[in-house]
């Protein structure tokens, strides 16, 4: 069974401390669909961008803390993996994370550009 990453990666789109504009518009847009009622969500789980062999920790924590422990359809389909607690500050929804991430997409800050460059150097498959 695929496991949830132990903590959100340093560039997780759900982290409040990650600069806006690191990921593409489309990547941020994917986060919104997981805020939908369970039966209207994507079947696909959201893998970590840095370590795709794991589920995204930010995604799993944010979307299982909305009132029902397993309200993510994709987690139901893969058998409810353990979701480690985190001390990292996360947005409270996919919509909030996407709004933040897309806010500076057209003119990303130096911090966002440096974060994206670091990711591409470490993980060439992420190159846009």
C-alpha positions in Angstrom: 0.0 0.0 0.0 1.2 3.5 -0.7 2.1 5.4 2.4 1.7 9.1 3.4 4.9 11.0 3.5 5.8 11.6 7.2 5.8 15.4 6.9 4.9 17.9 4.1 7.9 18.4 1.8 9.6 21.8 1.9 7.7 22.9 -1.2 4.3 21.3 -0.5 1.5 23.5 -2.0 -0.5 23.1 1.3 2.2 24.7 3.4 1.6 28.2 4.5 5.3 29.0 4.4 5.9 28.1 0.8 6.0 31.1 -1.5 3.2 31.7 -4.1 3.9 30.7 -7.6 6.2 27.7 -7.1 4.0 25.2 -9.0 2.0 25.7 -12.3 -1.5 27.0 -12.3 -2.8 23.6 -13.2 -1.1 21.9 -10.3 -2.7 24.3 -7.8 -6.0 23.9 -9.5 -6.0 20.2 -8.8 -6.2 20.9 -5.1 -9.6 22.5 -5.4 -11.4 19.3 -6.5 -10.6 17.5 -3.2 -12.7 20.1 -1.3 -15.8 18.8 -3.1 -18.2 16.5 -1.4 -16.8 13.0 -1.3 -18.6 11.6 -4.3 -17.6 14.5 -6.4 -13.9 14.2 -5.8 -11.3 12.7 -8.1 -10.7 9.0 -7.8 -6.9 9.6 -8.0 -4.9 10.3 -4.9 -2.5 13.3 -4.7 1.1 12.1 -4.7 3.9 14.2 -3.2 5.7 16.3 -5.9 9.1 15.6 -4.4 8.6 11.9 -3.6 5.8 10.6 -5.8 6.1 7.1 -4.3 4.3 8.6 -1.3 1.0 10.4 -0.8 1.3 14.1 -0.2 1.3 14.7 3.5 -0.2 18.2 3.3 -3.0 16.9 1.1 -3.8 14.0 3.4 -3.8 16.1 6.6 -5.8 19.0 5.2 -8.5 16.9 3.6 -9.0 14.4 6.5 -9.4 17.2 9.1 -12.7 18.5 7.7 -15.1 16.6 10.1 -14.9 13.0 8.9 -11.6 11.1 9.2 -11.9 9.5 5.8 -13.8 11.9 3.6 -11.3 11.6 0.8 -12.7 9.3 -1.9 -9.2 8.3 -3.1 -8.2 7.3 0.4 -11.2 5.0 0.7 -10.2 3.4 -2.6 -6.6 2.6 -1.5 -7.5 1.4 2.0 -7.0 4.2 4.5 -3.3 4.6 5.1 -2.0 6.0 8.4 -1.8 9.8 8.3 1.0 11.1 10.5 0.3 14.3 12.5 2.3 17.3 11.5 3.4 20.5 13.3 3.8 22.3 9.9 1.3 25.1 9.4 -1.0 24.2 6.5 -3.9 25.9 4.7 -7.3 24.7 5.9 -8.5 23.7 2.4 -7.4 23.0 -1.1 -9.1 26.2 -2.2 -7.1 28.3 0.2 -3.9 26.5 -0.8 -4.7 27.0 -4.5 -5.6 30.7 -4.0 -2.3 31.3 -2.3 -0.3 29.4 -4.8 -1.9 31.0 -7.9 -1.8 34.6 -6.5 1.7 35.4 -7.8 1.9 32.9 -10.7 2.3 35.7 -13.2 5.1 37.4 -11.2 6.6 35.0 -8.8 8.9 36.3 -6.0 12.6 35.6 -5.9 11.9 33.1 -3.1 9.4 31.2 -5.4 11.8 31.2 -8.3 14.6 29.9 -6.0 12.3 27.2 -4.6 11.3 26.1 -8.1 14.9 26.1 -9.3 16.0 24.0 -6.3 13.3 21.5 -7.0 14.1 21.1 -10.7 17.8 20.7 -9.9 17.0 18.0 -7.3 14.1 16.4 -9.3 14.6 17.0 -13.1 11.3 15.3 -13.8 9.6 18.5 -12.4 10.9 20.7 -15.1 8.1 22.8 -16.6 
